[in-house]
Amino acid sequence: MSITLDKVLQRMQAELNRARETENVQKKREHLAAMKSLCELALETDTQDRSASSRSQAEALPYPNNTESATFPKQPIANVSSKPMKEDDANGDSLLDF
């Protein structure tokens, strides 16, 4: 179930009205805390809406049907010898030998 931003704003307005009407400081703080939670919910909902819209935009991008249409530059493969390199300051054959 999706919570709309308008519903959250309506609840925030109701909590603000209740906070203004009450004289009790503790009750005012409770209403303000409820507003804080509603603000966090609204910001989270807004972030989720943005990520969902960016996902749908990314899914709408056209992709080539086959890999032959995408060309990549060919790079020469380095010649790899089967012998390990020997260096003067190396302690052994392991990568962990320092």
N, CA, C and O atoms as a GROMACS GRO file, in nm:
protein
  392
    1MET      N    1   0.084  -0.116   0.000
    1MET     CA    2   0.000   0.000   0.000
    1MET      C    3   0.090   0.124   0.000
    1MET      O    4   0.181   0.136   0.082
    2SER      N    5   0.064   0.213  -0.091
    2SER     CA    6   0.146   0.332  -0.107
    2SER      C    7   0.083   0.450  -0.033
    2SER      O    8  -0.038   0.472  -0.040
    3ILE      N    9   0.166   0.524   0.036
    3ILE     CA   10   0.121   0.642   0.108
    3ILE      C   11   0.155   0.762   0.021
    3ILE      O   12   0.270   0.782  -0.017
    4THR      N   13   0.053   0.843  -0.011
    4THR     CA   14   0.077   0.959  -0.095
    4THR      C   15   0.131   1.074  -0.011
    4THR      O   16   0.107   1.083   0.109
    5LEU      N   17   0.204   1.159  -0.078
    5LEU     CA   18   0.262   1.275  -0.011
    5LEU      C   19   0.152   1.368   0.041
    5LEU      O   20   0.169   1.430   0.146
    6ASP      N   21   0.042   1.378  -0.032
    6ASP     CA   22  -0.068   1.464   0.013
    6ASP      C   23  -0.126   1.416   0.146
    6ASP      O   24  -0.158   1.498   0.232
    7LYS      N   25  -0.140   1.285   0.162
    7LYS     CA   26  -0.191   1.230   0.288
    7LYS      C   27  -0.098   1.263   0.404
    7LYS      O   28  -0.143   1.299   0.513
    8VAL      N   29   0.033   1.251   0.379
    8VAL     CA   30   0.131   1.280   0.484
    8VAL      C   31   0.123   1.428   0.521
    8VAL      O   32   0.128   1.463   0.639
    9LEU      N   33   0.112   1.514   0.421
    9LEU     CA   34   0.102   1.658   0.448
    9LEU      C   35  -0.025   1.693   0.525
    9LEU      O   36  -0.023   1.780   0.612
   10GLN      N   37  -0.134   1.625   0.494
   10GLN     CA   38  -0.258   1.648   0.569
   10GLN      C   39  -0.242   1.609   0.716
   10GLN      O   40  -0.288   1.681   0.805
   11ARG      N   41  -0.176   1.495   0.739
   11ARG     CA   42  -0.153   1.452   0.878
   11ARG      C   43  -0.061   1.548   0.951
   11ARG      O   44  -0.080   1.575   1.070
   12MET      N   45   0.040   1.600   0.880
   12MET     CA   46   0.130   1.696   0.941
   12MET      C   47   0.054   1.824   0.980
   12MET      O   48   0.077   1.880   1.088
   13GLN      N   49  -0.035   1.868   0.895
   13GLN     CA   50  -0.115   1.987   0.923
   13GLN      C   51  -0.205   1.963   1.045
   13GLN      O   52  -0.220   2.051   1.129
   14ALA      N   53  -0.264   1.844   1.054
   14ALA     CA   54  -0.349   1.812   1.168
   14ALA      C   55  -0.267   1.810   1.297
   14ALA      O   56  -0.312   1.861   1.400
   15GLU      N   57  -0.146   1.752   1.293
   15GLU     CA   58  -0.060   1.750   1.413
   15GLU      C   59  -0.018   1.890   1.452
   15GLU      O   60  -0.010   1.923   1.570
   16LEU      N   61   0.010   1.974   1.352
   16LEU     CA   62   0.046   2.113   1.381
   16LEU      C   63  -0.069   2.187   1.448
   16LEU      O   64  -0.048   2.261   1.544
   17ASN      N   65  -0.189   2.167   1.399
   17ASN     CA   66  -0.307   2.230   1.459
   17ASN      C   67  -0.326   2.185   1.602
   17ASN      O   68  -0.358   2.266   1.690
   18ARG      N   69  -0.308   2.055   1.627
   18ARG     CA   70  -0.322   2.003   1.764
   18ARG      C   71  -0.215   2.061   1.856
   18ARG      O   72  -0.241   2.093   1.972
   19ALA      N   73  -0.092   2.074   1.802
   19ALA     CA   74   0.016   2.130   1.883
   19ALA      C   75  -0.011   2.275   1.918
   19ALA      O   76   0.021   2.319   2.029
   20ARG      N   77  -0.070   2.350   1.827
   20ARG     CA   78  -0.103   2.490   1.853
   20ARG      C   79  -0.217   2.504   1.955
   20ARG      O   80  -0.218   2.598   2.034
   21GLU      N   81  -0.311   2.412   1.951
   21GLU     CA   82  -0.429   2.421   2.037
   21GLU      C   83  -0.401   2.385   2.182
   21GLU      O   84  -0.465   2.439   2.272
   22THR      N   85  -0.309   2.296   2.207
   22THR     CA   86  -0.286   2.249   2.343
   22THR      C   87  -0.196   2.346   2.420
   22THR      O   88  -0.110   2.413   2.362
   23GLU      N   89  -0.218   2.352   2.550
   23GLU     CA   90  -0.137   2.437   2.638
   23GLU      C   91  -0.028   2.356   2.707
   23GLU      O   92   0.070   2.412   2.756
   24ASN      N   93  -0.046   2.225   2.711
   24ASN     CA   94   0.048   2.137   2.779
   24ASN      C   95   0.176   2.123   2.695
   24ASN      O   96   0.171   2.086   2.578
   25VAL      N   97   0.289   2.154   2.757
   25VAL     CA   98   0.418   2.150   2.686
   25VAL      C   99   0.451   2.007   2.642
   25VAL      O  100   0.502   1.986   2.532
   26GLN      N  101   0.422   1.910   2.730
   26GLN     CA  102   0.451   1.770   2.695
   26GLN      C  103   0.369   1.726   2.572
   26GLN      O  104   0.421   1.658   2.484
   27LYS      N  105   0.243   1.766   2.568
   27LYS     CA  106   0.158   1.731   2.453
   27LYS      C  107   0.208   1.799   2.326
   27LYS      O  108   0.207   1.739   2.219
   28LYS      N  109   0.253   1.925   2.337
   28LYS     CA  110   0.310   1.995   2.222
   28LYS      C  111   0.430   1.918   2.167
   28LYS      O  112   0.444   1.900   2.046
   29ARG      N  113   0.516   1.872   2.259
   29ARG     CA  114   0.634   1.796   2.218
   29ARG      C  115   0.595   1.666   2.148
   29ARG      O  116   0.659   1.625   2.051
   30GLU      N  117   0.490   1.601   2.198
   30GLU     CA  118   0.444   1.477   2.135
   30GLU      C  119   0.395   1.502   1.993
   30GLU      O  120   0.422   1.424   1.902
   31HIS      N  121   0.322   1.611   1.974
   31HIS     CA  122   0.272   1.644   1.840
   31HIS      C  123   0.389   1.682   1.747
   31HIS      O  124   0.388   1.647   1.629
   32LEU      N  125   0.487   1.752   1.801
   32LEU     CA  126   0.604   1.787   1.721
   32LEU      C  127   0.684   1.663   1.683
   32LEU      O  128   0.737   1.654   1.572
   33ALA      N  129   0.693   1.567   1.775
   33ALA     CA  130   0.763   1.442   1.745
   33ALA      C  131   0.688   1.365   1.635
   33ALA      O  132   0.751   1.304   1.549
   34ALA      N  133   0.556   1.368   1.640
   34ALA     CA  134   0.477   1.304   1.535
   34ALA      C  135   0.501   1.372   1.401
   34ALA      O  136   0.510   1.306   1.297
   35MET      N  137   0.512   1.506   1.404
   35MET     CA  138   0.541   1.579   1.280
   35MET      C  139   0.680   1.543   1.226
   35MET      O  140   0.698   1.532   1.105
   36LYS      N  141   0.775   1.525   1.315
   36LYS     CA  142   0.909   1.487   1.274
   36LYS      C  143   0.906   1.351   1.204
   36LYS      O  144   0.970   1.333   1.100
   37SER      N  145   0.834   1.258   1.261
   37SER     CA  146   0.822   1.125   1.199
   37SER      C  147   0.754   1.134   1.063
   37SER      O  148   0.794   1.065   0.969
   38LEU      N  149   0.652   1.218   1.054
   38LEU     CA  150   0.584   1.235   0.926
   38LEU      C  151   0.675   1.300   0.822
   38LEU      O  152   0.669   1.266   0.704
   39CYS      N  153   0.760   1.394   0.866
   39CYS     CA  154   0.858   1.454   0.774
   39CYS      C  155   0.954   1.348   0.721
   39CYS      O  156   0.984   1.345   0.602
   40GLU      N  157   1.002   1.263   0.810
   40GLU     CA  158   1.093   1.156   0.768
   40GLU      C  159   1.024   1.062   0.670
   40GLU      O  160   1.085   1.018   0.572
   41LEU      N  161   0.899   1.031   0.697
   41LEU     CA  162   0.822   0.946   0.607
   41LEU      C  163   0.805   1.011   0.470
   41LEU      O  164   0.819   0.945   0.367
   42ALA      N  165   0.776   1.140   0.469
   42ALA     CA  166   0.757   1.212   0.343
   42ALA      C  167   0.887   1.216   0.264
   42ALA      O  168   0.886   1.197   0.142
   43LEU      N  169   0.997   1.239   0.331
   43LEU     CA  170   1.126   1.242   0.262
   43LEU      C  171   1.164   1.104   0.209
   43LEU      O  172   1.219   1.093   0.100
   44GLU      N  173   1.134   1.000   0.286
   44GLU     CA  174   1.162   0.863   0.242
   44GLU      C  175   1.076   0.827   0.122
   44GLU      O  176   1.124   0.765   0.027
   45THR      N  177   0.950   0.864   0.126
   45THR     CA  178   0.857   0.836   0.016
   45THR      C  179   0.903   0.909  -0.109
   45THR      O  180   0.898   0.853  -0.218
   46ASP      N  181   0.948   1.034  -0.094
   46ASP     CA  182   0.996   1.112  -0.207
   46ASP      C  183   1.120   1.048  -0.268
   46ASP      O  184   1.133   1.042  -0.390
   47THR      N  185   1.211   0.999  -0.185
   47THR     CA  186   1.332   0.933  -0.233
   47THR      C  187   1.297   0.805  -0.306
   47THR      O  188   1.356   0.776  -0.411
   48GLN      N  189   1.203   0.727  -0.254
   48GLN     CA  190   1.163   0.604  -0.320
   48GLN      C  191   1.096   0.633  -0.453
   48GLN      O  192   1.118   0.560  -0.550
   49ASP      N  193   1.015   0.740  -0.460
   49ASP     CA  194   0.951   0.777  -0.586
   49ASP      C  195   1.055   0.815  -0.690
   49ASP      O  196   1.043   0.778  -0.807
   50ARG      N  197   1.158   0.889  -0.649
   50ARG     CA  198   1.264   0.929  -0.742
   50ARG      C  199   1.342   0.807  -0.792
   50ARG      O  200   1.372   0.798  -0.911
   51SER      N  201   1.374   0.715  -0.701
   51SER     CA  202   1.450   0.597  -0.743
   51SER      C  203   1.366   0.509  -0.834
   51SER      O  204   1.418   0.449  -0.928
   52ALA      N  205   1.235   0.501  -0.809
   52ALA     CA  206   1.148   0.422  -0.896
   52ALA      C  207   1.138   0.486  -1.033
   52ALA      O  208   1.136   0.415  -1.134
   53SER      N  209   1.131   0.620  -1.039
   53SER     CA  210   1.122   0.685  -1.169
   53SER      C  211   1.254   0.675  -1.245
   53SER      O  212   1.253   0.662  -1.367
   54SER      N  213   1.367   0.680  -1.174
   54SER     CA  214   1.494   0.665  -1.244
   54SER      C  215   1.512   0.522  -1.293
   54SER      O  216   1.571   0.500  -1.399
   55ARG      N  217   1.461   0.424  -1.216
   55ARG     CA  218   1.466   0.285  -1.263
   55ARG      C  219   1.382   0.267  -1.388
   55ARG      O  220   1.424   0.200  -1.482
   56SER      N  221   1.262   0.327  -1.390
   56SER     CA  222   1.176   0.312  -1.506
   56SER      C  223   1.236   0.382  -1.627
   56SER      O  224   1.219   0.336  -1.740
   57GLN      N  225   1.306   0.494  -1.606
   57GLN     CA  226   1.373   0.561  -1.716
   57GLN      C  227   1.488   0.477  -1.768
   57GLN      O  228   1.510   0.469  -1.889
   58ALA      N  229   1.561   0.413  -1.679
   58ALA     CA  230   1.673   0.329  -1.720
   58ALA      C  231   1.623   0.206  -1.796
   58ALA      O  232   1.688   0.161  -1.891
   59GLU      N  233   1.509   0.153  -1.755
   59GLU     CA  234   1.453   0.037  -1.824
   59GLU      C  235   1.400   0.075  -1.961
   59GLU      O  236   1.391  -0.011  -2.050
   60ALA      N  237   1.365   0.202  -1.981
   60ALA     CA  238   1.311   0.246  -2.109
   60ALA      C  239   1.420   0.271  -2.213
   60ALA      O  240   1.390   0.288  -2.331
   61LEU      N  241   1.547   0.273  -2.170
   61LEU     CA  242   1.655   0.294  -2.266
   61LEU      C  243   1.663   0.178  -2.364
   61LEU      O  244   1.652   0.062  -2.323
   62PRO      N  245   1.682   0.208  -2.491
   62PRO     CA  246   1.691   0.099  -2.589
   62PRO      C  247   1.825   0.027  -2.578
   62PRO      O  248   1.930   0.090  -2.566
   63TYR      N  249   1.820  -0.102  -2.583
   63TYR     CA  250   1.939  -0.185  -2.583
   63TYR      C  251   1.946  -0.258  -2.715
   63TYR      O  252   1.842  -0.294  -2.771
   64PRO      N  253   2.066  -0.282  -2.767
   64PRO     CA  254   2.075  -0.357  -2.892
   64PRO      C  255   2.026  -0.500  -2.873
   64PRO      O  256   2.048  -0.560  -2.768
   65ASN      N  257   1.960  -0.552  -2.975
   65ASN     CA  258   1.906  -0.688  -2.967
   65ASN      C  259   2.015  -0.794  -2.974
   65ASN      O  260   2.000  -0.903  -2.920
   66ASN      N  261   2.122  -0.762  -3.041
   66ASN     CA  262   2.230  -0.860  -3.048
   66ASN      C  263   2.361  -0.791  -3.013
   66ASN      O  264   2.372  -0.668  -3.018
   67THR      N  265   2.460  -0.870  -2.979
   67THR     CA  266   2.587  -0.813  -2.937
   67THR      C  267   2.674  -0.775  -3.056
   67THR      O  268   2.776  -0.708  -3.039
   68GLU      N  269   2.636  -0.816  -3.176
   68GLU     CA  270   2.715  -0.782  -3.294
   68GLU      C  271   2.705  -0.633  -3.326
   68GLU      O  272   2.798  -0.577  -3.384
   69SER      N  273   2.596  -0.570  -3.290
   69SER     CA  274   2.580  -0.428  -3.320
   69SER      C  275   2.668  -0.341  -3.230
   69SER      O  276   2.701  -0.228  -3.267
   70ALA      N  277   2.705  -0.391  -3.114
   70ALA     CA  278   2.794  -0.318  -3.026
   70ALA      C  279   2.938  -0.354  -3.060
   70ALA      O  280   2.976  -0.470  -3.052
   71THR      N  281   3.016  -0.255  -3.096
   71THR     CA  282   3.155  -0.282  -3.130
   71THR      C  283   3.244  -0.228  -3.022
   71THR      O  284   3.221  -0.119  -2.968
   72PHE      N  285   3.344  -0.303  -2.989
   72PHE     CA  286   3.440  -0.264  -2.888
   72PHE      C  287   3.578  -0.264  -2.953
   72PHE      O  288   3.607  -0.351  -3.036
   73PRO      N  289   3.663  -0.170  -2.918
   73PRO     CA  290   3.797  -0.169  -2.977
   73PRO      C  291   3.875  -0.291  -2.931
   73PRO      O  292   3.872  -0.328  -2.814
   74LYS      N  293   3.945  -0.351  -3.023
   74LYS     CA  294   4.024  -0.469  -2.989
   74LYS      C  295   4.158  -0.423  -2.937
   74LYS      O  296   4.225  -0.338  -2.996
   75GLN      N  297   4.198  -0.480  -2.825
   75GLN     CA  298   4.326  -0.447  -2.765
   75GLN      C  299   4.413  -0.572  -2.768
   75GLN      O  300   4.364  -0.683  -2.748
   76PRO      N  301   4.541  -0.554  -2.794
   76PRO     CA  302   4.628  -0.672  -2.796
   76PRO      C  303   4.639  -0.732  -2.656
   76PRO      O  304   4.644  -0.660  -2.556
   77ILE      N  305   4.644  -0.862  -2.651
   77ILE     CA  306   4.658  -0.935  -2.525
   77ILE      C  307   4.806  -0.945  -2.493
   77ILE      O  308   4.886  -0.986  -2.578
   78ALA      N  309   4.841  -0.909  -2.372
   78ALA     CA  310   4.982  -0.914  -2.331
   78ALA      C  311   5.029  -1.058  -2.327
   78ALA      O  312   4.954  -1.148  -2.289
   79ASN      N  313   5.153  -1.079  -2.366
   79ASN     CA  314   5.212  -1.213  -2.364
   79ASN      C  315   5.243  -1.249  -2.220
   79ASN      O  316   5.325  -1.184  -2.155
   80VAL      N  317   5.180  -1.352  -2.171
   80VAL     CA  318   5.198  -1.396  -2.033
   80VAL      C  319   5.284  -1.521  -2.035
   80VAL      O  320   5.249  -1.622  -2.097
   81SER      N  321   5.395  -1.513  -1.967
   81SER     CA  322   5.482  -1.631  -1.963
   81SER      C  323   5.441  -1.721  -1.848
   81SER      O  324   5.383  -1.675  -1.749
   82SER      N  325   5.471  -1.848  -1.861
   82SER     CA  326   5.434  -1.943  -1.756
   82SER      C  327   5.534  -1.943  -1.642
   82SER      O  328   5.505  -2.000  -1.536
   83LYS      N  329   5.648  -1.882  -1.659
   83LYS     CA  330   5.748  -1.877  -1.552
   83LYS      C  331   5.720  -1.758  -1.460
   83LYS      O  332   5.686  -1.650  -1.508
   84PRO      N  333   5.732  -1.777  -1.330
   84PRO     CA  334   5.715  -1.663  -1.240
   84PRO      C  335   5.831  -1.566  -1.254
   84PRO      O  336   5.944  -1.604  -1.285
   85MET      N  337   5.801  -1.440  -1.231
   85MET     CA  338   5.906  -1.338  -1.238
   85MET      C  339   5.997  -1.350  -1.117
   85MET      O  340   5.951  -1.380  -1.007
   86LYS      N  341   6.124  -1.328  -1.137
   86LYS     CA  342   6.221  -1.329  -1.027
   86LYS      C  343   6.270  -1.187  -1.007
   86LYS      O  344   6.318  -1.122  -1.100
   87GLU      N  345   6.256  -1.140  -0.885
   87GLU     CA  346   6.305  -1.007  -0.853
   87GLU      C  347   6.402  -1.018  -0.737
   87GLU      O  348   6.393  -1.110  -0.655
   88ASP      N  349   6.496  -0.923  -0.732
   88ASP     CA  350   6.600  -0.927  -0.630
   88ASP      C  351   6.546  -0.910  -0.489
   88ASP      O  352   6.596  -0.972  -0.395
   89ASP      N  353   6.442  -0.825  -0.474
   89ASP     CA  354   6.394  -0.798  -0.339
   89ASP      C  355   6.276  -0.886  -0.298
   89ASP      O  356   6.217  -0.862  -0.192
   90ALA      N  357   6.238  -0.985  -0.377
   90ALA     CA  358   6.127  -1.074  -0.343
   90ALA      C  359   6.176  -1.182  -0.248
   90ALA      O  360   6.289  -1.228  -0.259
   91ASN      N  361   6.088  -1.224  -0.154
   91ASN     CA  362   6.125  -1.325  -0.056
   91ASN      C  363   6.082  -1.465  -0.094
   91ASN      O  364   6.137  -1.562  -0.041
   92GLY      N  365   5.986  -1.479  -0.182
   92GLY     CA  366   5.939  -1.613  -0.216
   92GLY      C  367   5.840  -1.608  -0.331
   92GLY      O  368   5.820  -1.504  -0.394
   93ASP      N  369   5.778  -1.724  -0.359
   93ASP     CA  370   5.685  -1.735  -0.470
   93ASP      C  371   5.544  -1.686  -0.436
   93ASP      O  372   5.465  -1.657  -0.526
   94SER      N  373   5.512  -1.677  -0.309
   94SER     CA  374   5.377  -1.639  -0.267
   94SER      C  375   5.355  -1.489  -0.278
   94SER      O  376   5.448  -1.410  -0.262
   95LEU      N  377   5.232  -1.450  -0.306
   95LEU     CA  378   5.198  -1.308  -0.309
   95LEU      C  379   5.206  -1.246  -0.171
   95LEU      O  380   5.223  -1.126  -0.156
   96LEU      N  381   5.193  -1.331  -0.068
   96LEU     CA  382   5.193  -1.281   0.068
   96LEU      C  383   5.333  -1.272   0.128
   96LEU      O  384   5.348  -1.223   0.240
   97ASP      N  385   5.431  -1.318   0.057
   97ASP     CA  386   5.570  -1.305   0.105
   97ASP      C  387   5.620  -1.166   0.073
   97ASP      O  388   5.622  -1.124  -0.042
   98PHE      N  389   5.662  -1.095   0.178
   98PHE     CA  390   5.710  -0.957   0.158
   98PHE      C  391   5.857  -0.949   0.185
   98PHE      O  392   5.916  -0.841   0.174
   0.00000   0.00000   0.00000
